Amino acid sequence: MMAAGAPAISVVVPARDAARTLGETLASIQAQSLPAAEVLVVDDGSRDATPAIAAAAGARVIRQAGQGVAVATNAGIAAAAHDLIALCDADDIWLPEKLARQARLLAEPSVDVAICHFESFTCPSLTPEQSARILVPGVKVAWLRSAMLLRRAVFERIGPLDPTLMVGEIVDWLDRARAAGVAFAVAPEVLMRRRLHPGSLSNSHTGNHQRYIEMARRALARRRGEA
């Protein structure tokens, strides 16, 4: 239950065929010391129990027919009831103080988006051989969907995630935001854990190399004033 005077936060979780991990993700959202006012799971054409798991956890489920994570994220933000919006991938984990710590950063009116640090872990479902092939980076600043708490007004100012990008859509949006002078604040703590596994969003599409090249081209064009 939200305390009186606590900021109301909508959490948007885009998900596709995430039945193996979604329950743990939603449990970490429900375990926040600052409870979310609502949780929206945007099901992007799942063929597994993703929507049932989301509904059982008390989330509001929005269905779409496999249009991609950018469209799913945009749809969730559009449907969110509150002006503070947090995003989370369906396989990542939040630490209990994430929303509370970031909400304190956004209490400063000059801050538009709060992010945090993160650590990575290999999915426990992997075999030792699979885990050995995955490089686990150290603690880093999380320029990631799951790290973001932002004001709706910022999203309206910068515009939606690019629906033509099947990967890197958050990196592209963040680059647009930074180019537009959006003010970011970074919580110094690790507040999220990123799950590494072959089915994660960054590995779930073919042709990723060319898509990242296109994303980099757009970023360079923005810096040159061409876009």
N, CA and C of each residue as an Amber inpcrd file, in Angstrom:
protein
   681
   0.8450000  -1.1980000   0.0000000   0.0000000   0.0000000   0.0000000
   0.8770000   1.2440000   0.0000000   0.5030000   2.2290000  -0.8290000
   1.2720000   3.4510000  -0.9040000   1.0340000   4.3230000   0.3210000
   2.1090000   4.9310000   0.8140000   1.9830000   5.8440000   1.9280000
   1.3840000   7.1560000   1.4470000   0.7210000   7.8670000   2.3450000
   0.1420000   9.1550000   2.0000000   1.2440000  10.1010000   1.5640000
   1.0200000  10.7720000   0.4350000   2.0030000  11.7190000  -0.0610000
   3.0990000  11.1100000  -0.9120000   3.1310000   9.7840000  -1.0370000
   4.1470000   9.1410000  -1.8620000   3.8490000   9.3890000  -3.3310000
   4.8740000   9.5350000  -4.1590000   4.6300000   9.7560000  -5.5840000
   3.9940000   8.5310000  -6.2270000   3.0570000   8.7780000  -7.1450000
   2.3910000   7.6880000  -7.8600000   3.2050000   7.3420000  -9.0990000
   3.5840000   6.0800000  -9.2080000   4.4450000   5.6340000 -10.3000000
   3.7530000   4.5100000 -11.0630000   3.7350000   4.6420000 -12.3840000
   3.2890000   3.5620000 -13.2610000   4.5170000   2.7930000 -13.7360000
   4.4480000   1.4750000 -13.6910000   5.5400000   0.6290000 -14.1820000
   5.0750000  -0.0620000 -15.4530000   5.8710000   0.0400000 -16.5060000
   5.5570000  -0.5530000 -17.8000000   6.5550000  -1.6600000 -18.1010000
   6.0330000  -2.8640000 -18.3540000   6.8690000  -4.0310000 -18.6280000
   6.4930000  -4.6000000 -19.9990000   7.2720000  -4.3520000 -21.0510000
   7.0220000  -5.0310000 -22.3190000   7.4700000  -6.4810000 -22.2250000
   6.6980000  -7.4040000 -22.7700000   7.0210000  -8.8220000 -22.5920000
   6.5750000  -9.6310000 -23.7930000   7.4190000 -10.5730000 -24.1780000
   7.0370000 -11.5310000 -25.2190000   7.6440000 -12.8870000 -24.8810000
   6.8020000 -13.9020000 -24.7490000   7.2580000 -15.2600000 -24.4120000
   8.2080000 -15.2300000 -23.2190000   7.7950000 -14.5450000 -22.1720000
   8.6450000 -14.3190000 -21.0000000   8.1980000 -15.1290000 -19.7940000
   7.4770000 -16.2180000 -20.0120000   6.9050000 -16.9720000 -18.8920000
   7.9630000 -17.4760000 -17.9120000   9.1500000 -17.7790000 -18.3950000
  10.1890000 -18.3260000 -17.5100000  10.7340000 -17.2960000 -16.5250000
  10.6530000 -16.0150000 -16.8680000  11.2960000 -14.9970000 -16.0340000
  10.3480000 -13.9330000 -15.4990000   9.1760000 -13.7850000 -16.1030000
   8.3030000 -12.6710000 -15.7630000   7.8590000 -12.6900000 -14.3040000
   7.5730000 -13.8660000 -13.7740000   7.1310000 -13.9390000 -12.3850000
   8.1460000 -13.3600000 -11.4240000   9.4210000 -13.6670000 -11.6430000
  10.4800000 -13.1470000 -10.7710000  10.6190000 -11.6380000 -10.9360000
  10.5050000 -11.1670000 -12.1760000  10.5700000  -9.7260000 -12.4230000
   9.4390000  -8.9960000 -11.7040000   8.2130000  -9.4970000 -11.8580000
   7.0770000  -8.8490000 -11.2100000   7.1640000  -8.9220000  -9.6890000
   7.7100000 -10.0070000  -9.1750000   7.8870000 -10.1060000  -7.7200000
   8.8480000  -9.0340000  -7.2200000   9.8920000  -8.7450000  -7.9980000
  10.8410000  -7.7040000  -7.5810000  10.2040000  -6.3210000  -7.6450000
   9.2790000  -6.1220000  -8.5690000   8.5440000  -4.8530000  -8.6440000
   7.5930000  -4.7310000  -7.4610000   6.9360000  -5.8290000  -7.1130000
   6.0000000  -5.8090000  -5.9920000   6.7130000  -5.6640000  -4.6530000
   8.0010000  -5.9960000  -4.5950000   8.7550000  -5.9360000  -3.3410000
   9.3880000  -4.5660000  -3.0900000   9.0680000  -3.5720000  -3.9050000
   9.6620000  -2.2440000  -3.7370000   9.2430000  -1.6010000  -2.4190000
  10.1880000  -0.9200000  -1.7830000   9.8670000  -0.2070000  -0.5460000
   8.9250000   0.9640000  -0.8150000   8.9960000   1.5150000  -2.0200000
   8.0160000   2.4860000  -2.4900000   7.1460000   1.7770000  -3.5120000
   5.9510000   1.3690000  -3.1520000   5.1280000   0.5680000  -4.0720000
   4.7220000   1.3590000  -5.3090000   4.6750000   0.6740000  -6.4260000
   4.1430000   1.2700000  -7.6490000   2.6340000   1.4300000  -7.5180000
   2.1040000   2.4770000  -8.1320000   0.6560000   2.6700000  -8.1260000
  -0.0300000   1.7060000  -9.0740000   0.6690000   1.3040000 -10.1490000
   0.1190000   0.3410000 -11.0970000   1.2680000  -0.3080000 -11.8540000
   1.0220000  -1.5300000 -12.3150000   1.9750000  -2.2600000 -13.1510000
   1.2460000  -2.6780000 -14.4190000   1.7870000  -2.2880000 -15.5640000
   1.2060000  -2.6460000 -16.8530000   2.1670000  -3.5730000 -17.5800000
   1.7080000  -4.7430000 -17.9490000   2.4840000  -5.6620000 -18.7690000
   1.9030000  -5.6240000 -20.1780000   2.7290000  -5.2210000 -21.1370000
   2.2850000  -5.1700000 -22.5320000   2.7590000  -6.4450000 -23.2050000
   1.8230000  -7.3380000 -23.4660000   2.1490000  -8.6360000 -24.0520000
   2.2310000  -8.5030000 -25.5700000   3.4170000  -8.7630000 -26.0980000
   3.6860000  -8.5580000 -27.5240000   3.5330000  -9.8680000 -28.3040000
   2.3110000 -10.4120000 -28.2830000   2.0260000 -11.6000000 -29.0660000
   2.6310000 -12.8780000 -28.5260000   2.6820000 -13.0310000 -27.2140000
   3.2800000 -14.2270000 -26.6200000   2.5170000 -15.4910000 -26.9980000
   3.2830000 -16.5780000 -27.1100000   2.6960000 -17.8930000 -27.3640000
   2.7860000 -18.7860000 -26.1370000   3.2020000 -18.2180000 -25.0280000
   3.3040000 -18.9910000 -23.7890000   2.3750000 -18.3790000 -22.7470000
   2.6550000 -18.6300000 -21.4740000   1.7550000 -18.2050000 -20.3980000
   2.0330000 -16.7890000 -19.9000000   2.7640000 -15.9970000 -20.6580000
   3.1100000 -14.6420000 -20.2220000   1.9030000 -13.8390000 -19.7480000
   0.8250000 -13.7090000 -20.5320000  -0.2990000 -12.8870000 -20.0600000
  -0.9720000 -13.4500000 -18.8150000  -1.0460000 -14.7660000 -18.6930000
  -1.6640000 -15.3690000 -17.5080000  -0.8290000 -15.1000000 -16.2620000
   0.4850000 -15.1820000 -16.3910000   1.3730000 -14.9100000 -15.2630000
   1.2450000 -13.4580000 -14.8350000   1.1860000 -12.5570000 -15.8110000
   1.0380000 -11.1370000 -15.4990000  -0.2710000 -10.8690000 -14.7750000
  -1.3500000 -11.4380000 -15.2680000  -2.6590000 -11.2250000 -14.6470000
  -2.7000000 -11.8020000 -13.2370000  -2.1110000 -12.9730000 -13.0510000
  -2.0990000 -13.6020000 -11.7300000  -1.3230000 -12.7730000 -10.7130000
  -0.3440000 -12.0110000 -11.2030000   0.4530000 -11.1630000 -10.3130000
  -0.2200000  -9.8190000 -10.0470000  -1.3870000  -9.6050000 -10.6260000
  -2.1120000  -8.3710000 -10.3860000  -1.7960000  -7.2480000 -11.3510000
  -1.0500000  -7.5390000 -12.4100000  -0.7190000  -6.5070000 -13.3810000
  -1.8830000  -6.2910000 -14.3390000  -1.9660000  -5.1190000 -14.8730000
  -2.8950000  -4.8300000 -15.9610000  -2.2400000  -5.3040000 -17.2590000
  -2.9230000  -6.1260000 -18.0230000  -2.3500000  -6.7180000 -19.2280000
  -2.9120000  -6.0200000 -20.4640000  -2.0050000  -5.5670000 -21.3190000
  -2.3570000  -4.9810000 -22.6100000  -1.8210000  -5.9250000 -23.6830000
  -2.6570000  -6.2840000 -24.6420000  -2.2590000  -7.2460000 -25.6650000
  -2.0020000  -6.5480000 -26.9960000  -0.9410000  -6.9620000 -27.6760000
  -0.7040000  -6.5230000 -29.0460000  -0.1280000  -7.6990000 -29.8260000
  -0.2180000  -7.6160000 -31.1430000   0.1090000  -8.7660000 -31.9880000
   1.5270000  -8.6940000 -32.5300000   2.5070000  -8.9310000 -31.6770000
   3.8800000  -9.0810000 -32.1210000   4.4260000  -7.9190000 -32.9220000
   4.3010000  -6.7200000 -32.4100000   4.7600000  -5.5310000 -33.1290000
   6.1390000  -5.0520000 -32.6930000   6.7230000  -5.6970000 -31.7040000
   8.0620000  -5.3370000 -31.2890000   8.0920000  -4.6050000 -29.9630000
   9.2860000  -4.6190000 -29.3380000   9.4200000  -4.0790000 -27.9910000
   9.2520000  -2.5610000 -27.9650000   9.6510000  -1.8670000 -29.0280000
   9.4810000  -0.4150000 -29.0470000   8.0000000  -0.0570000 -29.0340000
   7.2090000  -0.7090000 -29.8770000   5.7690000  -0.4460000 -29.9270000
   5.1200000  -0.8250000 -28.5990000   5.5570000  -1.9360000 -28.0080000
   5.0060000  -2.3590000 -26.7180000   5.3020000  -1.3410000 -25.6270000
   6.5230000  -0.8430000 -25.5990000   6.8770000   0.1680000 -24.5980000
   6.0720000   1.4350000 -24.8070000   5.9650000   1.8760000 -26.0490000
   5.1770000   3.0750000 -26.3530000   3.7220000   2.9060000 -25.9220000
   3.1590000   1.7220000 -26.1870000   1.7670000   1.4700000 -25.8230000
   1.5790000   1.5080000 -24.3050000   2.5280000   0.9440000 -23.5790000
   2.4290000   0.9530000 -22.1280000   2.5110000   2.3500000 -21.5530000
   3.4150000   3.1570000 -22.0910000   3.5340000   4.5340000 -21.6110000
   2.2630000   5.3140000 -21.9210000   1.7150000   5.1230000 -23.1160000
   0.4850000   5.8210000 -23.4890000  -0.6780000   5.4490000 -22.5760000
  -0.6970000   4.1910000 -22.1110000  -1.8020000   3.7210000 -21.2780000
  -1.5900000   3.9940000 -19.7940000  -0.3950000   4.3860000 -19.4020000
  -0.0860000   4.5940000 -17.9880000  -0.9150000   5.7350000 -17.4130000
  -1.3290000   5.5870000 -16.1680000  -2.2280000   6.5580000 -15.5480000
  -1.5000000   7.7080000 -14.8680000  -0.1900000   7.5700000 -14.6550000
   0.5110000   8.5370000 -13.8080000   1.6460000   9.2270000 -14.5550000
   2.1140000  10.3240000 -13.9910000   3.1050000  11.1560000 -14.6600000
   4.5330000  10.6820000 -14.4420000   4.7730000   9.8500000 -13.4410000
   6.0830000   9.2180000 -13.2690000   5.9760000   7.7890000 -13.7780000
   6.8820000   7.4400000 -14.6860000   6.8030000   6.1390000 -15.3460000
   8.1440000   5.4380000 -15.2530000   8.1240000   4.2090000 -14.7610000
   9.3120000   3.3680000 -14.7160000   9.1580000   2.2530000 -15.7420000
  10.2670000   1.8870000 -16.3630000  10.2650000   0.8360000 -17.3780000
  11.0900000  -0.3450000 -16.8770000  10.6820000  -1.5540000 -17.2680000
  11.4220000  -2.7410000 -16.8490000  11.2660000  -3.8400000 -17.8800000
  12.3700000  -4.4310000 -18.3060000  12.2940000  -5.5970000 -19.1760000
  11.7850000  -6.7920000 -18.3800000  11.2040000  -7.7510000 -19.0720000
  10.5210000  -8.8670000 -18.4260000  11.4530000  -9.9380000 -17.8960000
  12.7680000  -9.7100000 -17.9960000  13.7080000 -10.6910000 -17.4430000
  14.7110000 -10.0650000 -16.4790000  14.5390000  -8.7920000 -16.1530000
  15.4460000  -8.1320000 -15.2190000  14.8520000  -8.0990000 -13.8130000
  15.6980000  -7.7490000 -12.8470000  15.3160000  -7.7650000 -11.4300000
  15.6200000  -6.4040000 -10.8190000  14.6580000  -5.8550000 -10.0920000
  14.8930000  -4.6240000  -9.3450000  15.2460000  -4.9490000  -7.9030000
  16.1920000  -4.1860000  -7.3460000  16.4430000  -4.2520000  -5.9120000
  15.3750000  -3.4340000  -5.1850000  15.0960000  -3.7650000  -3.9260000
  13.9200000  -3.1860000  -3.2570000  13.8770000  -1.6680000  -3.1550000
  15.0260000  -0.9940000  -3.1560000  15.0310000   0.4580000  -2.9830000
  15.0300000   1.2270000  -4.2970000  14.8910000   0.5370000  -5.4210000
  15.0530000   1.2140000  -6.7100000  14.1010000   2.3920000  -6.8710000
  12.8060000   2.1540000  -6.7850000  11.8590000   3.2370000  -7.0210000
  11.9930000   4.3480000  -5.9830000  12.1980000   3.9900000  -4.7370000
  12.3150000   5.0070000  -3.6860000  13.5270000   5.8940000  -3.9250000
  14.6410000   5.2760000  -4.2550000  15.8650000   6.0570000  -4.4660000
  15.7300000   6.9600000  -5.6850000  15.1560000   6.4460000  -6.7540000
  15.0290000   7.2610000  -7.9570000  13.9620000   8.3430000  -7.8030000
  12.9060000   8.0550000  -7.0590000  11.8840000   9.0720000  -6.8130000
  12.4650000  10.2480000  -6.0450000  13.4120000   9.9750000  -5.1410000
  14.0650000  11.0750000  -4.4230000  14.8730000  11.9340000  -5.3910000
  15.4960000  11.3100000  -6.3850000  16.2320000  12.0890000  -7.3830000
  15.2790000  12.9620000  -8.2010000  14.1160000  12.4220000  -8.5430000
  13.1580000  13.1780000  -9.3410000  12.3860000  14.2130000  -8.5070000
  12.5830000  14.2020000  -7.1980000  11.9920000  15.2660000  -6.3810000
  12.6320000  16.6080000  -6.6920000  13.8010000  16.5730000  -7.2980000
  14.4450000  17.7990000  -7.7780000  13.8250000  18.1640000  -9.1200000
  13.1360000  19.3080000  -9.2230000  12.3940000  19.6360000 -10.4500000
  13.2600000  19.7000000 -11.7040000  14.5490000  19.9720000 -11.5530000
  15.4070000  20.0960000 -12.7320000  15.7900000  18.7520000 -13.3310000
  15.5250000  17.6540000 -12.6190000  15.8650000  16.3160000 -13.1130000
  14.7030000  15.7540000 -13.9160000  15.0030000  15.2690000 -15.1170000
  13.9610000  14.7290000 -15.9930000  13.8760000  13.2080000 -15.9550000
  15.0440000  12.5560000 -15.8810000  15.1140000  11.0890000 -15.9170000
  16.1160000  10.6290000 -14.8620000  15.7370000   9.6330000 -14.0840000
  16.6570000   9.0180000 -13.1230000  17.0230000   7.6290000 -13.6280000
  18.3330000   7.3420000 -13.5880000  18.8050000   5.9970000 -13.8800000
  19.6200000   5.5220000 -12.6850000  20.3530000   4.4330000 -12.8250000
  21.0710000   3.8710000 -11.6910000  22.2390000   3.0370000 -12.1990000
  22.9300000   2.3930000 -11.2890000  23.9380000   1.4060000 -11.6470000
  23.2890000   0.0110000 -11.6680000  23.9350000  -0.9020000 -12.3770000
  23.4070000  -2.2600000 -12.4480000  24.5340000  -3.2720000 -12.4060000
  24.1540000  -4.4960000 -12.0630000  25.0530000  -5.6310000 -12.1570000
  24.3660000  -6.7030000 -12.9900000  25.1510000  -7.5500000 -13.6300000
  24.6060000  -8.5930000 -14.4890000  24.7650000  -9.9650000 -13.8360000
  23.8970000 -10.8860000 -14.2360000  24.0150000 -12.2630000 -13.7670000
  23.5460000 -13.1910000 -14.8680000  24.1360000 -14.3700000 -14.9340000
  23.6900000 -15.3570000 -15.9150000  22.4430000 -16.0550000 -15.3740000
  21.5120000 -16.3180000 -16.2580000  20.2560000 -16.9410000 -15.8590000
  20.5250000 -18.3100000 -15.2330000  19.9480000 -18.5860000 -14.0720000
  20.1670000 -19.8840000 -13.4220000  19.7220000 -21.0800000 -14.2520000
  18.8700000 -20.8470000 -15.2480000  18.3950000 -21.9520000 -16.0800000
  19.4440000 -22.4410000 -17.0720000  20.5220000 -21.6940000 -17.2490000
  21.5450000 -22.0830000 -18.2150000  22.3940000 -23.2360000 -17.6860000
  22.8890000 -24.0290000 -18.6040000  23.8500000 -25.0650000 -18.2260000
  25.1950000 -24.4040000 -17.9490000  26.0850000 -25.0820000 -17.2170000
  27.4170000 -24.5060000 -16.9940000  28.1380000 -24.1640000 -18.2980000
  27.9330000 -24.9830000 -19.3280000  28.5800000 -24.7110000 -20.6130000
  28.0340000 -23.4320000 -21.2430000  26.7110000 -23.2380000 -21.1680000
  26.1180000 -22.0180000 -21.7120000  26.5800000 -20.7920000 -20.9330000
  26.6080000 -20.9000000 -19.6170000  27.0380000 -19.7750000 -18.7850000
  28.4820000 -19.3900000 -19.0740000  29.3060000 -20.3860000 -19.3330000
  30.7190000 -20.1180000 -19.5820000  30.9450000 -19.3150000 -20.8520000
  29.9900000 -19.3470000 -21.7750000  30.1380000 -18.6200000 -23.0360000
  29.6380000 -17.1770000 -22.9500000  29.0970000 -16.7840000 -21.7990000
  28.5500000 -15.4310000 -21.6380000  29.5040000 -14.5960000 -20.7940000
  29.8990000 -13.4560000 -21.3350000  30.7420000 -12.5240000 -20.6020000
  29.8760000 -11.7160000 -19.6460000  30.1850000 -11.7550000 -18.3640000
  29.4340000 -11.0080000 -17.3590000  30.2180000  -9.7470000 -17.0090000
  29.7260000  -8.5730000 -17.4210000  30.4580000  -7.3370000 -17.1270000
  30.3590000  -6.9600000 -15.6640000  31.2190000  -6.0410000 -15.2470000
  31.1690000  -5.5300000 -13.8890000  30.0610000  -4.5090000 -13.7200000
  30.0070000  -3.8850000 -12.5580000  28.9960000  -2.8630000 -12.2690000
  29.1920000  -1.6750000 -13.2020000  28.0880000  -1.2030000 -13.7770000
  28.1290000  -0.0820000 -14.7100000  26.9190000   0.8230000 -14.4970000
  27.0290000   2.0340000 -15.0490000  25.8500000   2.8960000 -15.1310000
  24.8850000   2.2730000 -16.1280000  23.6210000   2.2170000 -15.7610000
  22.6280000   1.4850000 -16.5570000  21.8830000   2.4160000 -17.5030000
  22.3980000   2.5320000 -18.7240000  21.6460000   3.2200000 -19.7770000
  20.7420000   2.1750000 -20.4260000  19.7760000   1.7150000 -19.6470000
  18.9370000   0.5880000 -20.0160000  17.4780000   0.9010000 -19.6880000
  16.5580000   0.2110000 -20.3680000  15.1310000   0.3910000 -20.0950000
  14.8220000   0.1270000 -18.6230000  15.3600000  -0.9540000 -18.0880000
  14.9960000  -1.3760000 -16.7330000  15.4970000  -0.4260000 -15.6530000
  16.3630000   0.5080000 -16.0250000  16.9210000   1.4420000 -15.0470000
  16.1880000   2.7650000 -14.9960000  15.2580000   2.9990000 -15.8950000
  14.7160000   4.3420000 -16.0920000  13.4590000   4.6270000 -15.2790000
  13.4690000   5.7680000 -14.6060000  12.2640000   6.3890000 -14.0510000
  12.2200000   7.7980000 -14.6340000  11.1610000   8.1260000 -15.3380000
  11.1250000   9.3990000 -16.0500000   9.7700000  10.0670000 -15.9100000
   9.7770000  11.3320000 -16.2150000   8.5380000  12.0930000 -16.2520000
   7.8640000  11.8950000 -17.6090000   6.5580000  11.7390000 -17.6130000
   5.8320000  11.5840000 -18.8710000   6.1190000  12.7530000 -19.8200000
   6.2620000  13.9470000 -19.2680000   6.4930000  15.1270000 -20.1010000
   7.7630000  14.9950000 -20.9350000   8.7620000  14.2900000 -20.4070000
  10.0060000  14.0940000 -21.1610000   9.7450000  13.1960000 -22.3620000
   8.9910000  12.1370000 -22.1520000   8.6660000  11.2340000 -23.2540000
   7.8670000  11.9770000 -24.3250000   6.9540000  12.8230000 -23.8970000
   6.1630000  13.5890000 -24.8600000   7.0410000  14.5840000 -25.6060000
   8.0330000  15.1300000 -24.9220000   8.9340000  16.0970000 -25.5520000
   9.8620000  15.4370000 -26.5750000  10.4210000  14.3020000 -26.2350000
  11.3880000  13.6360000 -27.1070000  10.6910000  12.8050000 -28.1770000
   9.4990000  12.3240000 -27.8660000   8.7860000  11.4630000 -28.7920000
   8.9370000  10.0000000 -28.4300000   8.1810000   9.1260000 -29.0700000
   8.1790000   7.7060000 -28.7130000   9.4470000   6.9930000 -29.1560000
   9.6110000   5.7740000 -28.6730000  10.6750000   4.9200000 -29.1700000
  10.4270000   4.6340000 -30.6470000  11.5030000   4.5160000 -31.4050000
  11.3910000   4.2990000 -32.8420000  10.9060000   2.8730000 -33.1130000
   9.6980000   2.6960000 -33.6620000   9.1580000   1.3500000 -33.8700000
   9.8750000   0.5690000 -34.9620000  10.7150000   1.2280000 -35.7480000
  11.4450000   0.5120000 -36.8030000  12.6900000  -0.1820000 -36.2800000
  13.0970000   0.1360000 -35.0460000  14.2830000  -0.4800000 -34.4610000
  13.8770000  -1.6990000 -33.6430000  14.3380000  -2.8790000 -34.0520000
  14.0430000  -4.1030000 -33.3230000  15.0010000  -4.3130000 -32.1500000
  16.1650000  -3.6950000 -32.1970000  17.1030000  -3.6840000 -31.0720000
  17.6390000  -2.2690000 -30.9400000  18.1170000  -1.9320000 -29.7520000
  18.7480000  -0.6370000 -29.5560000  17.8000000   0.5370000 -29.4990000
  16.5090000   0.2700000 -29.3740000  15.5430000   1.3630000 -29.3950000
  15.6700000   2.2700000 -28.1740000  16.0490000   1.7050000 -27.0310000
  16.2460000   2.5280000 -25.8370000  17.5220000   3.3600000 -25.9660000
  18.5840000   2.7670000 -26.4900000  19.8240000   3.5130000 -26.6990000
  19.5710000   4.6770000 -27.6450000  18.8140000   4.4230000 -28.7070000
  18.4740000   5.4830000 -29.6570000  17.6770000   6.5850000 -28.9690000
  16.6690000   6.2170000 -28.1510000  15.8570000   7.2220000 -27.4650000
  16.7000000   8.0240000 -26.4880000  17.5690000   7.3550000 -25.7450000
  18.4170000   8.0510000 -24.7900000  19.3610000   9.0180000 -25.4950000
  19.8670000   8.6180000 -26.6500000  20.7410000   9.5090000 -27.4070000
  19.9780000  10.7380000 -27.8780000  18.7450000  10.5340000 -28.3400000
  17.9020000  11.6700000 -28.7250000  17.6480000  12.5860000 -27.5300000
  17.3980000  11.9840000 -26.3800000  17.1130000  12.7680000 -25.1810000
  18.3240000  13.5930000 -24.7590000  19.4970000  12.9690000 -24.7610000
  20.6960000  13.7000000 -24.3740000  20.9970000  14.8200000 -25.3630000
  20.7770000  14.5640000 -26.6610000  20.9910000  15.5930000 -27.6750000
  20.0400000  16.7730000 -27.4790000  18.8660000  16.5040000 -26.9130000
  17.8720000  17.5540000 -26.6850000  18.0560000  18.2680000 -25.3490000
  19.0620000  17.8800000 -24.5800000  19.3400000  18.5480000 -23.3230000
  18.5540000  18.0530000 -22.1340000  17.9950000  16.8500000 -22.2220000
  17.2760000  16.2720000 -21.0880000  18.2460000  16.0530000 -19.9250000
  17.8030000  16.3960000 -18.7180000  18.6540000  16.2900000 -17.5310000
  18.5010000  14.9260000 -16.8790000  19.6170000  14.1930000 -16.7690000
  19.6410000  12.8800000 -16.1450000  20.3020000  12.9670000 -14.7750000
  19.8190000  12.1460000 -13.8460000  20.4790000  11.9540000 -12.5570000
  20.7510000  10.4660000 -12.4030000  21.9250000  10.1320000 -11.8660000
  22.3380000   8.7390000 -11.7460000  22.4620000   8.3670000 -10.2730000
  21.6520000   7.4250000  -9.8330000  21.8090000   6.9110000  -8.4700000
  23.1200000   6.1430000  -8.3870000  23.9280000   6.3750000  -7.3550000
  25.2440000   5.7300000  -7.2790000  25.1810000   4.2480000  -6.9390000
  24.0460000   3.7890000  -6.4340000  23.9430000   2.3950000  -6.0100000
  23.5700000   1.4820000  -7.1750000  23.8660000   0.2010000  -7.0000000
  23.2980000  -0.8320000  -7.8630000  21.8480000  -1.0240000  -7.4440000
  20.9230000  -0.7490000  -8.3640000  19.4970000  -0.8480000  -8.0510000
  18.7550000  -1.8110000  -8.9630000  19.4620000  -2.4120000  -9.9260000
  18.8390000  -3.4180000 -10.7890000  19.8710000  -4.4650000 -11.1760000
  19.3490000  -5.6430000 -11.5090000  20.1870000  -6.7550000 -11.9480000
  19.7110000  -7.1830000 -13.3290000  20.6370000  -7.2600000 -14.2460000
  20.3140000  -7.5980000 -15.6350000  20.5950000  -9.0750000 -15.8800000
  19.5730000  -9.7850000 -16.3020000  19.7020000 -11.2170000 -16.5710000
  20.3210000 -11.4250000 -17.9550000  21.3330000 -12.2600000 -18.0290000
  21.9850000 -12.5840000 -19.2900000  21.6340000 -14.0090000 -19.6880000
  21.0380000 -14.1500000 -20.8680000  20.6960000 -15.4780000 -21.3800000
  20.4720000 -15.3660000 -22.8730000  20.5410000 -16.4540000 -23.6050000
  20.4240000 -16.3810000 -25.0700000  19.1150000 -15.7990000 -25.5630000
  18.0460000 -15.8550000 -24.7780000  16.7600000 -15.3500000 -25.2250000
  16.4710000 -13.9230000 -24.8220000  17.4590000 -13.2060000 -24.2790000
  17.2210000 -11.8290000 -23.8710000  16.9660000 -10.9640000 -25.0870000
  16.4320000  -9.7500000 -24.8540000  16.0110000  -8.9000000 -25.9580000
  17.1370000  -8.6270000 -26.9340000  18.3600000  -8.4480000 -26.4500000
  19.4650000  -8.1090000 -27.3360000  19.8770000  -9.2600000 -28.2230000
  19.4280000 -10.4880000 -27.8890000  19.8100000 -11.6490000 -28.6760000
  18.6370000 -12.3060000 -29.3770000  17.4650000 -11.6660000 -29.3440000
  16.2570000 -12.3470000 -29.7860000  15.8780000 -12.0660000 -31.2270000
  16.7190000 -11.3410000 -31.9550000  16.4000000 -11.0250000 -33.3260000
  17.6030000 -11.2760000 -34.2160000  17.3530000 -11.6970000 -35.4390000
  18.4130000 -11.8310000 -36.4040000  18.7010000 -10.4730000 -37.0190000
  19.8860000 -10.3240000 -37.6060000  20.2440000  -9.0680000 -38.2440000
  20.5820000  -7.9610000 -37.2710000  20.9130000  -8.3020000 -36.0190000
  21.1840000  -7.2710000 -35.0290000  22.3540000  -6.3770000 -35.4140000
  23.3810000  -6.9500000 -36.0500000  24.5710000  -6.1720000 -36.3730000
  24.2140000  -4.9890000 -37.2670000  23.4430000  -5.2350000 -38.3170000
  23.0600000  -4.1580000 -39.2160000  22.1670000  -3.1420000 -38.5260000
  21.3250000  -3.5850000 -37.6030000  20.4400000  -2.6620000 -36.8970000
  21.2410000  -1.7460000 -35.9700000  22.2690000  -2.2870000 -35.3060000
  23.1070000  -1.4400000 -34.4590000  23.8940000  -0.4410000 -35.2950000
  24.3120000  -0.8480000 -36.4900000  24.9880000   0.0840000 -37.3890000
  24.0540000   1.2380000 -37.7530000  22.7930000   0.9240000 -38.0500000
  21.8270000   1.9640000 -38.3820000  21.5950000   2.8920000 -37.1980000
  21.5070000   2.3360000 -35.9870000  21.3150000   3.1530000 -34.7990000
  22.5040000   4.0940000 -34.6140000  23.7360000   3.5860000 -34.8160000
  24.9230000   4.4200000 -34.6920000  24.9440000   5.5100000 -35.7570000
  24.5060000   5.1700000 -36.9690000  24.4610000   6.1640000 -38.0480000
  23.5260000   7.3150000 -37.6780000  22.3680000   6.9750000 -37.0960000
  21.4190000   8.0120000 -36.7120000  21.9960000   8.9060000 -35.6190000
  22.6800000   8.3040000 -34.6560000  23.2800000   9.0950000 -33.5770000
  24.3310000  10.0490000 -34.1270000  25.1550000   9.5700000 -35.0500000
  26.1750000  10.4280000 -35.6460000  25.5380000  11.5570000 -36.4360000
  24.4530000  11.2570000 -37.1570000  23.7550000  12.2940000 -37.9180000
  23.2000000  13.3720000 -37.0060000  22.6800000  12.9740000 -35.8350000
  22.1720000  13.9660000 -34.8890000  23.2880000  14.8810000 -34.4190000
  24.4510000  14.3210000 -34.1570000  25.5700000  15.1400000 -33.6970000
  26.0530000  16.1000000 -34.7760000  25.8550000  15.7240000 -36.0160000
  26.2540000  16.6020000 -37.1290000  25.1460000  17.5730000 -37.5230000
  23.9980000  17.4550000 -36.8480000  22.8870000  18.3310000 -37.1700000
  22.1360000  17.9490000 -38.4090000  22.2520000  16.6540000 -38.8120000
  21.5990000  16.1970000 -40.0250000  20.2530000  15.5470000 -39.7500000
  19.9170000  15.3240000 -38.4910000  18.6540000  14.6500000 -38.1640000
  18.1090000  15.2170000 -36.8600000
